């Protein structure tokens, strides 16, 4: 019997990158998946991969920054699947400019999606969880939220807020039997990291900077285990926190980063 047999999970931003890895691992653990995303093309592709694994899948258009969109998305999941057991708040963005050139839009976008988006979608799912007195919420934060540093202030601050919000939600929802935890990914080769490499190297053009080489060099210098993390690594952590094995864990943030950030 798989850890999550026949449970229903909603993953925001589940169409690609870390979200896709989370979706795959949840499905392999037995869950049926709703992918809430604004990128419907990638979401549909990932939903097809879930069905190939023998699980049910549904794509719902969900903009985490809009309460009405979150409300309609969660309602659609409940109507289609007949319930909801797990919410994974994965949707996230990174800023367009490094700190010296960061704009108000950089801060607004990071906080709207990475922080406020968690609160908006969790609020909708929590109404269902409270009624049934059970549920799991897993928020995808970042090791960047553990310790601020020059360069990614808007992103790091929003992820620090996500960790704090995780604790607040856990405190408020615990009496309803709802577990709320976070996963803090480390270094993953995803479209978001490619964008960051361009920012830090001073140019996003592939003929100017070998982004992968820069990524690997940083990995060797910063990661004690010396290997990159994958979306599936993050998915495995989510599966654990969403399973009965973590029934007595709440308000915690788990680093999955090869030892880069130890605490």
C-alpha positions in Angstrom: 0.0 0.0 0.0 1.4 3.4 -1.0 1.8 6.2 1.5 -1.0 8.3 0.0 -3.3 5.8 -1.7 -6.4 7.5 -3.1 -5.8 10.8 -1.4 -6.5 14.0 -3.3 -3.8 16.6 -3.6 -3.9 20.1 -5.0 -0.5 21.5 -6.1 -0.3 25.1 -7.2 2.2 25.9 -9.9 2.4 22.1 -10.5 3.0 22.2 -14.3 6.7 22.5 -14.4 9.9 22.8 -12.4 9.7 21.9 -8.7 5.9 21.6 -9.0 6.1 18.9 -11.6 8.5 16.9 -9.5 6.1 17.2 -6.5 3.2 16.1 -8.6 5.1 13.1 -9.9 6.2 11.9 -6.4 2.7 12.4 -5.0 1.2 10.4 -7.8 3.8 7.6 -7.3 2.8 7.6 -3.7 -0.8 6.9 -4.7 -2.4 10.3 -4.7 -4.8 11.7 -7.3 -3.7 15.2 -8.4 -5.3 18.5 -9.2 -2.8 21.0 -10.8 -3.7 24.6 -10.1 -1.8 26.8 -12.5 -1.9 29.8 -14.8 0.3 28.0 -17.4 -2.4 25.6 -18.6 -0.2 24.1 -21.4 2.5 22.8 -19.1 -0.2 21.8 -16.5 -2.0 19.7 -19.1 1.2 17.9 -20.1 2.0 17.1 -16.4 -1.5 15.9 -15.8 -1.1 13.5 -18.7 2.0 12.1 -17.0 0.0 11.6 -13.8 -2.6 9.6 -15.7 0.2 7.5 -17.3 1.1 6.6 -13.7 -2.4 5.3 -13.2 -3.7 8.2 -11.1 -6.5 10.6 -11.8 -5.6 14.2 -12.8 -7.3 17.5 -13.2 -6.1 20.9 -14.3 -7.7 23.9 -12.8 -6.9 27.5 -13.7 -5.7 29.0 -10.5 -4.1 32.4 -10.0 -2.9 32.4 -6.4 -2.9 36.2 -6.2 -6.7 36.4 -6.7 -9.1 35.3 -4.0 -11.9 34.6 -6.4 -9.6 32.4 -8.6 -8.5 30.4 -5.5 -12.1 30.0 -4.4 -13.2 28.8 -7.8 -10.2 26.5 -8.1 -10.6 24.8 -4.7 -14.4 24.5 -5.4 -13.6 22.9 -8.7 -11.3 20.3 -7.1 -13.9 19.5 -4.5 -16.6 19.1 -7.1 -14.5 16.9 -9.4 -12.8 14.6 -6.9 -15.4 14.8 -4.1 -12.8 16.0 -1.5 -9.4 17.3 -0.8 -6.8 15.9 1.6 -3.5 17.7 0.7 -2.7 21.3 -0.4 0.8 22.0 -1.7 1.5 25.7 -2.0 4.2 25.6 -4.6 3.6 28.5 -7.0 6.5 30.9 -6.8 8.4 33.6 -8.7 11.8 35.3 -8.4 12.5 39.0 -8.8 13.5 40.5 -12.2 16.5 42.6 -10.8 19.2 42.2 -8.2 19.0 44.3 -5.1 20.9 47.3 -6.4 18.4 47.7 -9.2 15.3 46.1 -7.5 12.0 47.9 -8.0 8.7 48.1 -6.2 7.4 45.7 -8.8 10.0 43.1 -7.7 8.9 43.3 -4.1 5.2 43.4 -5.0 5.4 40.4 -7.3 7.4 38.3 -4.9 5.2 39.1 -1.9 1.9 38.7 -3.9 2.8 35.2 -5.2 5.3 33.7 -2.7 3.6 34.9 0.5 0.1 36.3 0.0 -0.6 33.5 -2.5 0.0 30.9 0.2 -2.4 32.6 2.6 -5.1 33.0 -0.1 -5.2 29.4 -1.2 -4.7 28.0 2.3 -7.7 30.0 3.5 -9.9 28.4 0.9 -8.7 24.9 1.5 -8.8 25.3 5.3 -12.5 25.8 5.2 -12.9 22.3 3.9 -10.2 20.9 6.2 -11.8 22.3 9.3 -15.1 20.8 8.4 -13.7 17.3 8.1 -11.1 17.9 11.0 -8.2 16.7 8.9 -5.9 17.9 6.2 -2.3 18.6 5.2 -0.8 21.8 4.0 2.8 21.9 2.7 4.3 25.2 1.7 7.3 25.4 -0.6 9.6 28.1 0.9 13.4 28.2 0.3 16.7 28.2 2.1 16.9 31.8 0.9 14.2 32.5 3.5 16.5 31.1 6.3 19.2 33.7 6.0 19.0 37.0 4.1 21.9 38.1 1.8 22.6 40.8 -0.7 21.2 40.1 -4.2 17.8 38.5 -3.6 16.2 40.6 -0.9 12.6 40.6 -2.3 12.7 36.9 -3.0 14.4 36.0 0.3 12.1 38.2 2.4 9.0 36.7 0.8 10.3 33.2 1.5 11.1 34.1 5.1 7.5 35.3 5.4 6.4 32.0 4.0 8.2 30.1 6.8 6.6 32.4 9.4 3.2 32.1 7.8 3.6 28.3 8.0 4.0 28.5 11.7 1.0 30.9 12.1 -1.2 28.6 10.1 0.0 25.6 12.0 -0.8 27.3 15.3 -4.3 28.3 14.2 -5.3 25.1 12.4 -3.9 22.5 14.8 -7.0 22.3 16.9 -8.8 21.2 13.7 -6.4 18.3 13.1 -4.7 20.1 10.2 -0.9 19.8 9.8 1.0 22.7 8.2 4.6 22.4 7.3 7.1 23.8 4.8 9.9 22.5 2.6 12.9 24.7 1.9 14.6 23.7 -1.3 18.3 24.3 -1.9 19.9 24.4 -5.4 17.9 23.0 -8.2 18.5 23.3 -12.0 15.1 24.7 -12.9 13.9 27.6 -15.2 14.0 29.8 -12.1 17.6 29.0 -11.4 18.6 29.6 -15.0 17.1 33.1 -14.6 19.0 33.7 -11.4 22.3 32.6 -13.0 21.7 35.2 -15.7 21.1 37.9 -13.0 24.2 37.0 -11.0 26.5 36.7 -14.0 25.4 40.0 -15.4 23.7 38.8 -18.6 21.0 36.4 -19.4 22.2 35.7 -22.9 23.4 32.1 -23.2 26.3 33.1 -25.5 27.6 35.4 -22.7 27.4 33.2 -19.7 27.5 29.4 -19.3 24.7 29.3 -16.7 25.1 25.6 -16.0 28.8 25.9 -15.4 28.2 28.7 -13.0 25.6 26.7 -11.2 27.9 23.6 -10.8 30.8 25.8 -9.6 28.6 27.3 -6.9 27.2 23.9 -6.0 30.7 22.5 -5.4 31.6 25.4 -3.2 28.4 25.6 -1.1 27.0 22.1 -0.8 28.6 19.6 1.7 27.1 16.6 -0.2 28.3 18.1 -3.4 25.3 17.2 -5.5 22.4 19.2 -6.8 18.9 18.7 -5.5 16.1 17.7 -7.9 12.4 18.4 -8.1 11.8 14.8 -7.1 13.9 15.3 -3.9 11.5 18.1 -3.0 8.6 15.9 -3.9 9.8 13.1 -1.6 9.9 15.6 1.3 6.3 16.7 0.5 5.1 13.1 0.3 6.5 12.5 3.8 5.0 15.6 5.3 1.6 14.8 3.7 1.6 11.2 4.9 0.5 9.6 8.2 4.2 9.2 9.1 4.3 13.0 9.8 0.9 13.1 11.6 2.6 14.6 14.7 4.7 17.1 12.9 3.4 20.6 12.3 4.8 24.2 12.1 8.2 22.9 10.9 10.4 23.8 7.9 12.5 21.1 6.4 15.6 22.0 4.4 16.3 19.8 1.4 19.6 21.2 0.3 22.4 18.8 0.7 23.5 20.5 3.9 24.0 24.1 2.5 21.9 25.5 5.4 22.1 23.6 8.6 19.8 24.4 11.5 
